[in-house]
């Protein structure tokens, strides 16, 4: 997913994207994974961004999540985790080393990844549709958090409709409404189009945070990097506002 962040006080145009796979807006700052983010992409970058907001003392940043698929060619039914890891990283000890490094980074960010519990790597279109729709229910952050928890901590298949309904309910959304939505095709074209758009912008991985449609921060950067970009976006917004009234 990609995340977008924005400062609600300055009323800049929202950034179209999500990551998760979304984006954020400062002023509004758009951070996505623009924030763009992928539900099956580790969430260390998100935690570091949250720390950056706390360090900066900002409470005027609006964040929205935009779709981005790490595996756009994934079969609709997903695939076994073993097959996915083997196809992506090959055999030998390399996969273990990679996930061990991710787990260590996660602990530093306060996240306990449970990769050994994951049995399937899902197609994430359905979960991205849920995230997209949940914004209309003012529960996007809550849904994103539940999806990450379900996949990375509980090892659940977030390509499964019943699992997604459970995540929606945990986030405070009515079960029947969530099920009806997920059983429909609503939002699918928007999710696919947003994913394609991100690739045209040159985004090829997550997390990717896009601030005010202008600045991009890719990867799990330290909080200081986010603070610097947020401050820069705020100065730009102030300069633009002054010029418009001159």
C-alpha positions in Angstrom: 0.0 0.0 0.0 0.9 3.6 -0.4 0.2 6.2 2.3 -0.8 9.8 1.7 -0.5 12.3 4.4 -1.9 15.8 4.5 -2.2 18.8 6.8 -5.9 19.6 7.1 -5.2 23.2 8.1 -3.8 24.3 4.8 -6.3 22.8 2.4 -4.0 21.7 -0.5 -5.4 19.4 -3.1 -5.3 15.8 -2.0 -2.7 13.6 -3.8 -4.3 11.1 -6.0 -2.7 7.8 -5.5 -2.0 3.0 -0.5 0.3 2.5 -0.5 -0.1 -0.1 1.9 0.6 -0.9 -0.9 -1.0 4.5 -0.1 -0.1 8.2 0.7 -0.1 11.1 3.2 -0.8 14.9 2.8 0.9 17.7 4.7 -1.1 20.8 4.2 -2.7 18.2 3.2 0.5 16.1 3.0 0.1 13.1 0.8 2.0 10.1 2.0 1.3 7.0 0.4 2.5 3.8 0.3 2.1 8.3 -1.6 1.5 6.6 1.5 1.4 3.5 -0.8 1.5 0.3 0.8 0.9 -3.4 0.3 -0.8 -5.4 2.9 1.9 -8.1 2.5 4.7 -5.6 2.7 6.4 -5.2 6.2 5.1 -2.2 8.1 8.4 -0.9 9.6 8.2 2.2 7.4 4.7 3.0 8.8 5.9 2.8 12.4 8.8 5.0 11.7 6.5 7.5 10.0 4.3 7.4 13.1 7.3 8.1 15.2 8.2 11.1 13.0 4.8 12.6 13.5 5.2 12.2 17.3 8.6 13.7 17.2 7.5 16.7 15.1 4.5 17.4 17.4 2.2 17.6 14.4 -1.5 17.0 14.7 -2.5 18.5 11.3 -1.4 15.7 9.0 -4.1 13.7 7.2 -3.1 10.3 5.9 -4.8 8.1 3.3 -3.7 4.7 2.0 -3.5 3.9 -1.7 -3.2 0.5 -3.4 0.0 -1.0 -4.6 0.5 -4.7 -5.4 3.9 -6.2 -4.8 2.8 -9.2 -6.8 0.3 -7.9 -9.5 0.5 -11.3 -11.4 -0.4 -13.3 -8.3 -3.1 -15.9 -9.1 -6.6 -14.9 -7.7 -6.4 -17.8 -5.2 -2.9 -16.8 -4.1 -0.2 -19.5 -3.6 1.5 -21.4 -0.8 4.1 -19.4 1.1 6.7 -22.0 0.4 6.2 -21.8 -3.3 6.2 -18.0 -3.2 9.4 -17.7 -1.2 11.1 -20.3 -3.4 10.0 -18.5 -6.6 11.0 -15.0 -5.3 14.3 -15.8 -3.5 15.4 -19.2 -4.6 16.5 -22.0 -2.4 19.2 -22.3 0.2 19.5 -20.1 3.2 18.9 -16.7 1.6 15.1 -16.5 2.4 15.8 -17.2 6.1 18.4 -14.5 6.2 16.1 -12.0 4.5 13.2 -12.6 6.8 15.5 -12.7 9.9 16.7 -9.2 9.0 13.2 -8.0 8.5 12.1 -9.5 11.9 15.0 -7.7 13.6 14.0 -4.4 12.0 10.5 -5.1 13.1 11.5 -5.6 16.7 13.3 -2.2 16.7 10.0 -0.7 15.5 8.0 -2.5 18.1 6.6 -5.1 15.7 6.8 -8.9 16.3 6.6 -10.5 12.9 5.5 -14.1 12.9 6.6 -15.2 9.4 6.5 -18.9 10.4 2.7 -18.7 10.8 2.1 -17.5 7.2 0.9 -20.4 5.1 -0.3 -18.6 2.0 0.8 -15.5 0.1 -2.5 -13.9 -1.1 -3.7 -12.0 -4.1 -4.3 -8.6 -2.4 -6.8 -7.0 -4.7 -9.7 -7.9 -2.4 -8.0 -6.5 0.7 -7.1 -3.3 -1.2 -10.7 -2.9 -2.2 -11.6 -3.2 1.5 -9.0 -0.5 2.4 -10.3 1.8 -0.3 -13.9 1.3 0.8 -13.1 1.7 4.4 -12.1 5.3 3.9 -15.8 6.1 3.2 -16.6 4.6 6.6 -13.9 6.7 8.3 -12.1 3.5 9.4 -9.2 3.2 6.9 -6.4 3.4 9.5 -8.2 0.8 11.7 -8.7 -1.6 8.8 -5.1 -1.3 7.7 -3.9 -2.0 11.2 -6.2 -5.1 11.4 -4.9 -6.4 8.0 -1.3 -6.1 9.1 -2.1 -7.8 12.4 -4.0 -10.6 10.7 -1.2 -11.3 8.1 2.1 -10.6 9.9 1.2 -11.6 13.5 -1.6 -14.2 13.0 -0.5 -15.7 9.7 -4.1 -15.4 8.3 -4.9 -15.5 4.6 -6.0 -11.9 3.8 -7.0 -12.9 0.3 -9.9 -14.9 1.9 -13.2 -13.1 2.1 -14.2 -14.4 5.5 -10.9 -13.3 6.9 -11.4 -9.8 5.5 -14.9 -9.5 6.9 -13.4 -10.4 10.3 -10.8 -7.7 9.9 -13.5 -5.2 9.0 -15.6 -6.1 12.0 -12.5 -5.7 14.3 -12.1 -2.2 12.8 -15.7 -1.3 13.8 -17.5 -1.9 10.4 -20.8 -3.7 10.3 -20.3 -7.3 9.3 -23.2 -7.5 6.8 -22.2 -4.3 5.1 -18.6 -5.4 4.8 -19.6 -8.8 3.4 -22.0 -7.3 0.8 -19.3 -5.0 -0.4 -16.6 -7.7 -0.7 -19.0 -10.0 -2.5 -19.6 -7.3 -5.1 -17.2 -5.9 -7.7 -17.4 -2.4 -6.4 -14.1 -0.5 -6.3 -12.1 -3.1 -8.2 -11.4 -0.9 -11.2 -10.4 2.0 -9.0 -7.9 -0.2 -7.1 -6.4 -1.6 -10.3 -6.2 1.8 -11.9 -4.5 3.3 -8.8 -1.9 0.5 -8.9 -1.2 1.1 -12.5 -0.9 4.8 -11.9 1.7 4.3 -9.2 3.8 2.3 -11.5 3.7 5.0 -14.1 5.0 7.4 -11.5 8.0 5.1 -11.1 6.9 3.5 -7.8 8.1 -0.1 -7.8 8.2 -0.9 -4.1 6.7 -0.1 -0.7 6.5 1.7 1.5 6.5 4.9 -0.5 5.3 8.1 1.2 4.3 11.0 -1.0 4.0 14.4 0.6 1.9 17.2 -1.0 2.2 15.6 -4.4 5.8 16.7 -4.5 8.1 14.8 -2.2 8.6 11.1 -2.0 10.2 9.1 0.7 10.8 5.4 -0.2 11.6 2.6 2.1 11.8 2.3 5.9 13.7 5.6 6.4 14.5 6.9 9.9 12.0 9.2 11.5 14.3 12.2 11.0 14.0 11.8 7.2 10.2 12.1 7.5 10.4 15.1 9.8 12.7 16.9 7.3 10.3 16.3 4.4 7.3 17.3 6.4 9.0 20.5 7.4 10.0 21.2 3.9 6.5 20.7 2.6 5.2 23.1 5.3 7.6 25.8 4.3 6.6 25.3 0.6 3.0 25.6 1.5 3.6 28.8 3.5 5.7 30.3 0.6 2.9 29.5 -1.9 0.3 31.0 0.4 2.3 34.2 0.8 2.9 34.5 -2.9 -0.9 34.1 -3.6 -1.7 37.0 -1.3 1.1 39.3 -2.5 
